[in-house]
Amino acid sequence: MADLAQLDVRALLDSLPDPAIAADDADRIVYVNAAAERLLAWPAGDLRGQLLDALVPEAIRGQGPRFLRGLLGEGSGPRRTHVLRKDGMELQVEISLGTAGQLAVLFIRHPREDPQEAARERYRLVFDNAPVGLVHFDAQAVVTDCNDAMLEILGAGKARVIGVNMFSLQGEPTRDAIVRLVRRALEGKPGRYEGPYRSKAGQKTTHIHALLAPIHGPAGVLGGIGIVEDVTERKRIEATLARADRMASIGTLAAGVAHEINNPLVYVTLGLELIERELERLKSRPQPASEEDWGRLRTWCADALEGAERVRSIVRDLRTFSRADDERTVPVDVERVLESSINVAISHIRPRAMLAREYQPLLPVLADESRLGQVFLNLLINAAQAIPEGAPAENRIVVRTRRGPAHESIVEIEDTGVGIEPWKMERIFEPFWTDKAVGVGTGLGLSIVHGIVSTLGGEIQVQSEPGRGSTFRVTLPSQSATMAAAAPPPPATQKEPERRRRVLLIDDEAHLGITLRLGLREHAEVVAVQSGTDAVRMLLADDGYDLILCDVMMPDITGMDVFDQVCTERPALRSRFVFMTGGAVTERARKFLEQVPDRRLDKPFRLEQVEALLRRGLSSP
């Protein structure tokens, strides 16, 4: 240390904030300052006398003797390497070499980083490892980068995605939506999309939630970035919860619905019994039936038909809410869906309040009829449950429709119930939150209503005052295009063809065959068969039937199988099939009926519907 003392270097090195170590010509350590002791976890007394190689990890030490001196001798300036602490931990450091007399002095620092390089590295780590899809595109909408999560969503490799011009994605509705967002981003405005996306690269359909935003530079928009989340599984869970809530709503109303069905059934069954007795009485008396007798019978028949029609209407409305999970987004008549919801909920409303309708004409909205019906049904049930039973004349539920300033459709459901306390207003749309008694609510209803309305591009608002009631307002964007109405059948005066029509009825219910044979006896020859297998054999042997009424679900083989087998051998018969259904109880049946929407008769149907089919004939698809 004499050299150090003579040069007064010791005091200088002790004052340095950076670690410093001095070694003699043989690389034996003779001095360690306090900063080096802290960094290397070596007490100075233990380190003095050891070779510099004691600080070098074993894997590096094997590259040659006197590694540190050789490294520093390769060139001027700091060099990066690893050093070894006493506890065995390796540190990446930056070392530089100086001299003090005959001694070599090693100065140790943590590596100095280029701030921009460090920022780029952090960005790359975030970009590559983000749990959502990220895609970058330039000012010409050309993809310049994307991460692995984005490739997983697209179902394609990086080589196929990089360089794609996003404007070239046009031509398919789900991709057109993304193209519009890209244009919007390059105009400097962010945009969002939620819905299905069919990848052009991977031919894969994924339900996504996407945000596309511009990247601004000094000269304007440099490009954009897309943040894309795969919400397919979330949507599946939401659909399952929505269907469970829909079924729970129907379950809540089951007793009331049964009451609504039983009321008309009473006078249907009593009326038919009365008709049967009257016919027996007329048969047993000697004089023929008078016009008054026949008029009385006609009245009873009309009453029975009216009751049956009421039951049919209730069943049709229930079918709207019990559809499968897959959505079919089409232009929907809001008032018709409202009426279906009211018909299902009316038994729940009557003991509590008077129902008033205040309708103004609305444009159709693009929606799934079942989901939209679920919105209105839940709001109607909530309105009814907010009013105690027992004084319906003193309470009101008002269903109101009107157009907004931008022609949007606004539906309000107002009640004179107990109202909602202010602190509850913030939570009513939260999943599983409810203030109702156990067994009265699932806590999902309003949450699902909010989700459905948001998915449709609308919004739901609530106004309430404790003790005075609540108003829920649903606002939905309208479709300017009117719904295509079904073409009316030709007038009954159309000239009947000279040839007597032939009808084949395929249904396992024998009474239906008897009824149709009698009902159509003046218009057609009706042949009824109760087995799908027998029907296939008959049609392959005789293809002269003008109309084939086929039940979808039968015990031996389904109507779908009959259709497939017959049309394979007799394709000309395809246009003559009409499918009867009491409801699609299987996924296959549901999809099949969606493919033939204009060739179906929903049970129960009227005789006049079959007569209309015979009058107009069936055109080829």
C-alpha positions in Angstrom: 0.0 0.0 0.0 3.1 2.2 0.0 2.4 3.3 -3.5 -1.1 4.2 -2.6 -0.1 6.1 0.5 2.6 8.0 -1.4 0.2 9.1 -4.1 -2.6 9.7 -1.5 -4.7 7.5 -3.7 -6.3 5.6 -0.8 -8.2 8.6 0.3 -9.4 9.3 -3.2 -10.6 5.7 -3.8 -12.4 5.7 -0.4 -14.4 8.7 -1.4 -15.6 7.3 -4.7 -19.3 6.3 -4.8 -18.6 3.6 -7.3 -17.0 0.3 -6.3 -13.3 0.2 -6.9 -10.7 -2.6 -6.5 -6.9 -2.3 -6.8 -4.5 -5.2 -7.8 -0.8 -5.5 -8.2 1.1 -6.8 -11.2 0.3 -10.4 -10.3 -3.5 -9.6 -10.2 -3.5 -10.0 -6.5 -6.1 -7.7 -4.8 -4.5 -5.2 -2.4 -7.4 -2.8 -1.9 -11.3 -2.8 -1.8 -13.3 0.3 -1.1 -16.6 0.3 0.9 -18.8 0.5 -2.2 -17.2 -2.7 -3.7 -17.6 -4.5 -0.3 -21.4 -3.7 -0.5 -21.8 -4.7 -4.1 -19.8 -7.9 -3.9 -20.8 -8.9 -0.4 -17.1 -9.6 0.4 -15.5 -8.1 3.5 -12.4 -6.2 2.4 -10.3 -8.3 4.7 -11.4 -11.6 3.1 -10.9 -10.3 -0.4 -7.5 -8.8 0.0 -4.7 -11.2 -1.1 -7.0 -13.1 -3.5 -6.6 -13.1 -7.3 -8.9 -11.0 -9.4 -10.1 -14.3 -11.0 -11.9 -14.9 -7.7 -14.5 -12.4 -8.9 -15.1 -14.1 -12.2 -17.8 -16.8 -12.6 -16.4 -20.2 -13.2 -17.9 -20.5 -16.7 -16.1 -17.3 -17.8 -12.9 -18.1 -15.8 -12.3 -21.1 -18.0 -11.9 -19.0 -21.0 -8.3 -18.2 -20.0 -6.2 -16.9 -17.1 -6.3 -13.3 -15.9 -9.7 -12.9 -17.6 -10.5 -9.4 -16.4 -7.1 -7.9 -17.4 -7.3 -9.6 -20.8 -10.8 -8.3 -21.3 -9.8 -4.7 -20.5 -6.7 -5.0 -22.6 -8.8 -5.6 -25.8 -9.6 -2.0 -26.2 -10.2 1.2 -24.4 -13.4 2.1 -22.7 -15.7 0.3 -20.3 -16.5 -3.3 -21.0 -19.5 -5.4 -19.9 -19.1 -8.7 -18.1 -20.3 -10.7 -15.1 -18.8 -10.7 -11.7 -19.4 -13.2 -8.8 -20.5 -12.2 -5.3 -19.4 -14.1 -2.3 -22.9 -15.6 -2.0 -22.7 -17.1 -5.5 -25.0 -14.6 -7.3 -23.8 -13.3 -10.6 -24.1 -9.6 -11.5 -23.9 -8.0 -14.9 -21.6 -5.0 -14.6 -19.6 -2.6 -16.6 -15.9 -2.4 -15.7 -13.1 0.0 -16.7 -9.4 0.0 -16.0 -7.2 2.7 -14.5 -3.8 2.8 -12.8 -2.4 4.2 -9.7 1.4 4.0 -9.7 2.2 0.3 -10.2 -1.3 -0.8 -9.3 -4.2 -1.6 -11.6 -7.6 -0.1 -10.4 -10.9 -1.7 -11.6 -13.9 0.6 -11.5 -17.2 -1.3 -11.4 -20.6 0.2 -12.4 -24.0 -1.1 -13.2 -24.4 -1.1 -17.0 -25.4 2.3 -18.5 -28.4 1.9 -20.7 -29.6 4.0 -23.6 -32.9 5.3 -22.4 -34.5 4.9 -25.8 -33.2 1.4 -26.2 -34.5 0.5 -22.8 -37.9 1.9 -23.6 -38.0 0.0 -26.9 -37.1 -3.2 -25.1 -39.8 -2.7 -22.5 -42.3 -1.9 -25.3 -41.3 -5.1 -27.1 -41.7 -7.2 -24.0 -45.2 -5.8 -23.3 -46.2 -6.1 -27.0 -45.0 -9.7 -27.3 -46.4 -11.0 -24.0 -49.7 -9.1 -23.8 -52.7 -11.4 -23.1 -54.7 -9.7 -25.8 -54.1 -9.5 -29.6 -52.1 -6.4 -30.7 -51.6 -5.4 -34.3 -49.8 -2.4 -35.7 -50.5 -0.9 -39.1 -48.9 2.0 -41.0 -50.6 5.0 -42.7 -51.4 2.9 -45.7 -53.2 0.4 -43.5 -50.5 -2.2 -44.1 -49.8 -4.6 -41.1 -46.3 -4.0 -39.8 -46.3 -6.1 -36.6 -48.5 -8.3 -34.5 -48.1 -10.5 -31.4 -48.7 -14.2 -30.8 -52.1 -13.6 -29.2 -53.2 -11.8 -32.4 -52.0 -14.7 -34.5 -54.0 -17.1 -32.3 -57.1 -15.1 -32.9 -56.6 -15.0 -36.7 -55.5 -18.7 -36.9 -52.6 -17.8 -39.2 -48.8 -17.6 -39.1 -46.9 -14.3 -38.9 -45.5 -14.5 -42.4 -49.1 -14.5 -43.8 -50.2 -11.6 -41.7 -47.3 -9.1 -41.9 -47.7 -7.0 -45.0 -51.4 -7.5 -45.5 -53.2 -4.3 -46.4 -56.2 -4.2 -44.0 -58.3 -2.5 -46.7 -58.2 -5.7 -48.6 -60.2 -7.5 -45.9 -63.4 -6.1 -47.5 -66.0 -8.5 -48.9 -67.4 -10.2 -45.8 -69.7 -8.4 -43.3 -67.6 -9.1 -40.2 -64.4 -8.0 -41.9 -66.1 -4.9 -43.4 -66.7 -3.7 -39.8 -63.0 -3.9 -39.1 -62.1 -2.1 -42.4 -64.4 0.8 -41.3 -62.6 1.0 -38.0 -59.2 1.1 -39.8 -60.4 4.0 -42.0 -61.7 5.8 -38.9 -58.3 5.3 -37.1 -56.4 6.7 -40.1 -58.7 9.7 -39.9 -57.5 10.2 -36.4 -60.5 8.8 -34.5 -60.6 5.7 -32.4 -63.4 3.1 -32.8 -64.7 -0.1 -31.2 -66.3 -3.3 -32.5 -67.7 -6.3 -30.8 -69.0 -9.2 -32.6 -68.0 -12.2 -34.8 -64.9 -11.9 -37.0 -64.2 -14.3 -39.8 -60.4 -14.3 -40.5 -59.5 -14.1 -44.2 -56.1 -15.6 -43.4 -57.1 -18.6 -41.2 -60.8 -19.0 -42.3 -61.6 -18.9 -38.5 -64.5 -17.2 -36.9 -63.9 -15.7 -33.5 -66.1 -13.4 -31.3 -63.9 -10.4 -30.6 -63.9 -7.1 -28.8 -61.6 -4.7 -30.8 -60.4 -1.2 -30.2 -58.5 0.5 -33.1 -56.8 3.8 -32.3 -54.6 6.2 -34.3 -50.9 6.8 -33.7 -50.1 10.5 -34.0 -46.8 12.0 -35.1 -45.6 15.5 -35.7 -46.8 15.4 -39.3 -50.1 13.7 -38.6 -51.4 10.2 -38.3 -48.5 7.7 -38.7 -50.7 4.6 -38.5 -52.7 2.8 -35.9 -52.8 0.1 -33.4 -55.5 -2.5 -32.8 -56.2 -4.1 -29.4 -58.2 -7.2 -30.0 -59.6 -9.5 -27.3 -61.0 -13.0 -28.0 -64.3 -13.0 -26.1 -65.7 -16.2 -27.6 -65.6 -18.1 -24.3 -67.1 -15.1 -22.4 -69.9 -14.9 -24.9 -70.6 -18.6 -24.6 -70.9 -18.2 -20.8 -73.0 -15.1 -21.2 -75.3 -17.0 -23.6 -75.6 -19.9 -21.1 -76.4 -17.5 -18.3 -78.9 -15.6 -20.5 -80.7 -18.8 -21.4 -80.8 -19.9 -17.8 -82.2 -16.6 -16.8 -84.8 -16.8 -19.7 -85.8 -20.2 -18.4 -85.9 -19.0 -14.8 -88.3 -16.2 -16.0 -90.5 -18.7 -17.7 -90.4 -20.8 -14.6 -91.4 -17.8 -12.4 -94.4 -17.4 -14.7 -95.2 -21.1 -15.1 -98.3 -21.1 -12.8 -99.7 -18.0 -14.4 -99.1 -19.3 -17.9 -100.8 -22.5 -17.0 -103.7 -20.4 -15.8 -103.8 -18.5 -19.1 -103.9 -21.7 -21.0 -106.4 -23.5 -18.8 -109.0 -20.6 -19.0 -109.6 -21.0 -22.8 -109.2 -24.7 -22.6 -112.2 -24.9 -20.2 -114.6 -23.5 -22.7 -112.9 -25.4 -25.6 -113.5 -28.8 -23.9 -116.9 -27.8 -22.5 -117.9 -26.4 -25.9 -116.9 -29.6 -27.7 -118.7 -31.7 -25.1 -121.8 -29.5 -25.5 -121.6 -29.9 -29.3 -121.3 -33.7 -29.0 -124.4 -33.8 -26.7 -126.4 -31.5 -29.0 -125.6 -33.7 -32.0 -126.8 -36.8 -30.1 -130.0 -35.0 -29.2 -130.6 -33.9 -32.7 -129.9 -37.4 -34.0 -132.4 -38.9 -31.5 -135.4 -36.6 -32.2 -137.7 -37.3 -35.2 -137.8 -33.9 -36.8 -134.7 -32.6 -38.7 -132.5 -29.9 -37.3 -133.7 -26.4 -37.8 -131.6 -23.4 -38.9 -131.7 -22.2 -35.2 -130.2 -25.6 -34.2 -127.4 -25.3 -36.7 -126.8 -21.7 -35.7 -126.4 -22.7 -32.1 -123.8 -25.4 -33.1 -121.9 -22.9 -35.3 -121.7 -20.5 -32.3 -120.3 -23.2 -30.0 -117.8 -24.2 -32.7 -116.7 -20.6 -33.2 -116.2 -20.2 -29.4 -114.1 -23.4 -29.3 -112.0 -22.2 -32.2 -111.4 -18.8 -30.5 -110.3 -20.6 -27.3 -107.9 -22.9 -29.3 -106.5 -19.8 -31.0 -105.8 -18.2 -27.6 -103.9 -21.3 -26.6 -102.0 -21.3 -29.9 -101.0 -17.6 -29.3 -99.7 -18.3 -25.8 -97.7 -21.3 -27.0 -96.2 -19.2 -29.9 -95.2 -16.5 -27.4 -93.6 -19.0 -25.1 -91.6 -20.5 -28.1 -90.1 -17.1 -28.7 -88.4 -17.2 -25.2 -87.4 -20.8 -25.3 -85.3 -20.7 -28.5 -81.8 -22.1 -28.5 -78.8 -20.0 -27.7 -77.5 -19.1 -31.2 -78.6 -15.6 -32.2 -80.3 -14.8 -35.5 -80.0 -11.1 -36.0 -82.7 -9.8 -38.3 -85.0 -6.7 -38.5 -87.5 -7.1 -35.7 -90.9 -5.5 -35.1 -90.5 -4.0 -31.6 -94.2 -3.8 -31.0 -94.8 -7.4 -31.9 -92.0 -8.5 -29.5 -93.4 -6.3 -26.8 -96.9 -7.9 -27.2 -95.4 -11.4 -27.0 -93.6 -10.4 -23.7 -96.8 -8.9 -22.3 -98.8 -12.0 -23.2 -96.4 -14.2 -21.3 -96.1 -11.8 -18.3 -99.8 -10.7 -18.1 -100.8 -13.3 -15.4 -98.0 -11.9 -13.2 -99.2 -8.3 -13.8 -103.0 -8.6 -13.4 -103.1 -9.2 -9.6 -100.9 -6.1 -9.1 -101.6 -3.4 -11.6 -103.6 -2.2 -14.6 -101.6 -2.4 -17.8 -101.7 0.6 -20.2 -100.2 0.8 -23.7 -99.0 4.0 -25.3 -97.5 3.0 -28.7 -96.2 5.2 -31.4 -95.0 3.7 -34.7 -91.3 2.5 -34.7 -88.9 1.5 -37.3 -87.6 -2.1 -37.1 -84.5 -2.8 -35.0 -81.7 -5.2 -35.9 -81.8 -7.8 -33.1 -82.4 -11.4 -32.1 -86.1 -11.7 -31.4 -85.6 -14.1 -28.4 -83.0 -11.9 -26.8 -85.0 -8.7 -27.3 -88.1 -10.5 -25.9 -86.0 -11.4 -22.8 -85.2 -7.8 -22.2 -88.9 -6.7 -22.2 -90.0 -9.8 -20.3 -87.5 -9.2 -17.5 -88.4 -5.5 -17.3 -92.1 -6.4 -17.1 -91.6 -9.0 -14.4 -89.5 -6.5 -12.4 -92.2 -3.8 -12.7 -94.8 -6.3 -11.5 -92.7 -7.5 -8.6 -92.2 -3.9 -7.5 -96.0 -3.6 -6.8 -97.6 -5.6 -3.9 -100.5 -7.8 -4.8 -104.1 -6.9 -3.9 -104.8 -3.5 -5.3 -104.5 -3.6 -9.1 -107.0 -0.8 -9.6 -104.7 1.6 -7.7 -101.5 0.8 -9.6 -100.4 1.1 -13.2 -97.7 -0.4 -15.5 -97.3 1.7 -18.6 -95.6 0.3 -21.7 -94.7 3.2 -24.0 -92.9 3.4 -27.3 -91.7 6.5 -29.3 -89.1 7.5 -31.8 -86.0 9.5 -30.7 -84.6 12.5 -32.5 -82.4 10.2 -34.7 -85.3 7.8 -35.3 -84.0 5.4 -32.7 -86.6 3.2 -31.0 -87.3 4.1 -27.4 -89.3 1.7 -25.2 -90.2 2.7 -21.6 -91.7 0.5 -19.0 -93.1 2.6 -16.1 -94.5 1.3 -12.8 -96.1 2.8 -9.7 -94.2 0.4 -7.4 -92.0 0.9 -4.4 -89.2 2.5 -6.4 -85.4 2.1 -6.0 -83.3 3.7 -3.3 -80.5 5.9 -4.5 -77.7 3.7 -3.1 -79.1 0.7 -5.0 -79.2 2.5 -8.3 -75.5 2.1 -8.7 -75.7 -1.7 -8.3 -78.9 -2.8 -10.1 -77.0 -3.8 -13.2 -74.3 -5.8 -11.4 -74.4 -9.6 -11.9 -75.8 -11.6 -9.0 -76.9 -8.5 -7.1 -80.5 -8.5 -5.9 -82.4 -7.0 -3.0 -85.4 -9.4 -3.5 -86.2 -12.2 -1.1 -84.5 -15.5 -1.5 -86.2 -17.5 -4.3 -87.7 -14.4 -5.9 -84.7 -13.3 -8.1 -81.5 -14.7 -9.5 -79.6 -11.4 -9.5 -78.9 -11.9 -13.2 -82.0 -10.4 -14.8 -81.0 -6.7 -15.1 -77.3 -7.6 -15.7 -78.3 -9.7 -18.7 -80.7 -7.0 -19.9 -77.9 -4.5 -19.8 -75.6 -6.8 -21.7 -78.2 -7.6 -24.4 -79.0 -3.9 -24.9 -75.3 -2.9 -25.1 -74.6 -5.7 -27.6 -77.4 -4.3 -29.8 -75.7 -0.9 -29.8 -78.3 0.6 -27.5 -78.5 1.8 -23.9 -80.7 1.3 -20.9 -81.5 4.0 -18.3 -83.5 4.0 -15.1 -85.3 6.8 -13.2 -86.7 6.0 -9.9 -88.1 7.7 -6.7 -88.7 5.6 -3.6 -92.4 5.2 -2.9 -93.4 6.6 -6.4 -92.1 4.0 -8.9 -89.6 3.5 -11.6 -89.2 4.0 -15.3 -86.8 1.8 -17.3 -85.9 3.3 -20.7 -84.4 1.1 -23.5 -83.0 3.0 -26.6 -82.1 1.0 -29.6 -80.8 2.1 -33.1 -83.4 1.6 -35.7 -83.1 0.1 -39.2 -84.3 2.3 -42.0 -85.1 -0.7 -44.2 -88.6 -2.0 -43.6 -89.1 -5.7 -42.9 -89.9 -7.7 -45.9 -93.5 -8.8 -45.6 -94.6 -12.2 -46.6 -96.3 -12.1 -50.0 -100.1 -12.5 -49.5 -101.7 -15.6 -50.9 -103.6 -15.2 -54.2 -107.3 -14.5 -53.7 -109.6 -17.5 -53.0 -111.3 -16.8 -56.3 -108.3 -18.0 -58.2 -109.3 -20.7 -60.7 -108.7 -24.2 -59.3 -106.8 -26.6 -61.5 -109.0 -29.2 -63.1 -106.8 -32.0 -61.7 -107.6 -32.9 -58.1 -104.6 -32.2 -55.9 -102.9 -34.9 -53.9 -101.5 -34.4 -50.4 -99.3 -36.7 -48.5 -99.3 -36.2 -44.7 -96.4 -37.7 -42.8 -97.1 -37.6 -39.0 -97.2 -40.2 -36.3 -100.4 -38.6 -34.8 -103.2 -40.6 -36.4 -106.0 -38.0 -35.4 -104.2 -35.3 -37.5 -104.6 -37.5 -40.6 -108.3 -38.1 -40.0 -108.9 -34.3 -39.4 -107.0 -33.2 -42.5 -108.6 -35.8 -44.7 -112.1 -34.6 -43.7 -111.1 -30.9 -43.8 -109.6 -31.0 -47.3 -112.0 -33.5 -48.8 -113.4 -30.9 -51.2 -110.0 -29.7 -52.4 -107.6 -32.7 -52.4 -107.1 -36.3 -51.9 -105.2 -36.7 -48.6 -103.1 -39.8 -47.9 -101.8 -40.1 -44.3 -98.8 -42.2 -43.2 -97.5 -42.5 -39.6 -94.0 -43.8 -40.3 -91.1 -41.9 -41.9 -89.8 -45.2 -43.3 -93.1 -45.9 -45.0 -93.2 -42.4 -46.3 -89.8 -42.8 -48.0 -90.9 -46.0 -49.7 -94.2 -44.4 -50.9 -92.5 -41.3 -52.3 -89.8 -43.2 -54.1 -92.6 -45.4 -55.7 -95.0 -42.5 -56.4 -93.8 -38.9 -56.9 -97.2 -37.5 -58.0 -98.0 -35.7 -54.8 -98.5 -31.9 -55.0 -98.0 -31.2 -51.4 -96.0 -33.2 -48.8 -96.7 -32.2 -45.2 -94.0 -33.7 -43.1 -93.6 -33.7 -39.3 -90.0 -32.8 -38.2 -89.8 -35.2 -35.2 -91.1 -38.8 -35.5 -90.3 -42.0 -33.6 -88.6 -44.1 -36.3 -86.8 -41.6 -38.6 -87.1 -37.8 -38.5 -88.7 -35.7 -41.2 -85.2 -34.4 -41.9 -84.1 -37.9 -42.8 -87.2 -38.4 -44.9 -86.4 -35.2 -46.8 -82.7 -36.1 -47.4 -83.4 -39.7 -48.5 -86.3 -38.7 -50.9 -84.6 -35.7 -52.4 -81.4 -37.6 -53.1 -83.5 -39.9 -55.4 -86.3 -37.5 -56.4 -84.9 -34.0 -56.4 -88.0 -32.7 -58.1 -90.0 -33.3 -54.8 -87.8 -30.9 -52.8 -90.0 -27.9 -53.5 -93.2 -29.8 -52.5 -92.2 -30.4 -48.8 -93.6 -28.3 -46.0 -92.4 -29.2 -42.5 -94.7 -29.2 -39.5 -93.2 -28.6 -36.1 -94.3 -28.1 -32.5 -90.9 -26.7 -31.6 -87.3 -27.6 -32.4 -86.2 -29.8 -29.5 -82.8 -30.7 -31.0 -79.9 -28.6 -32.3 -80.1 -30.4 -35.7 -83.8 -29.6 -35.9 -83.3 -26.0 -35.1 -80.7 -25.5 -37.7 -82.7 -27.4 -40.3 -85.8 -25.2 -39.7 -83.7 -22.1 -40.0 -82.7 -23.2 -43.5 -86.4 -23.7 -44.6 -88.1 -20.7 -42.9 -90.7 -20.4 -45.7 -91.6 -24.1 -45.8 -92.8 -24.7 -42.3 -96.1 -24.8 -40.4 -95.9 -24.2 -36.7 -98.3 -26.4 -34.7 -101.0 -25.8 -33.9 -102.0 -24.5 -37.4 -105.3 -23.6 -39.0 -107.0 -25.5 -41.8 -107.0 -22.3 -43.9 -103.2 -22.2 -43.9 -103.1 -25.6 -45.6 -105.8 -24.6 -48.0 -103.7 -21.5 -48.9 -100.7 -23.7 -49.7 -102.9 -25.8 -52.0 -104.3 -22.6 -53.7 -101.0 -21.0 -54.5 -98.8 -24.1 -55.1 -95.2 -24.3 -54.1 -92.5 -22.7 -56.2 -89.0 -24.3 -56.5 -86.4 -22.9 -54.1 
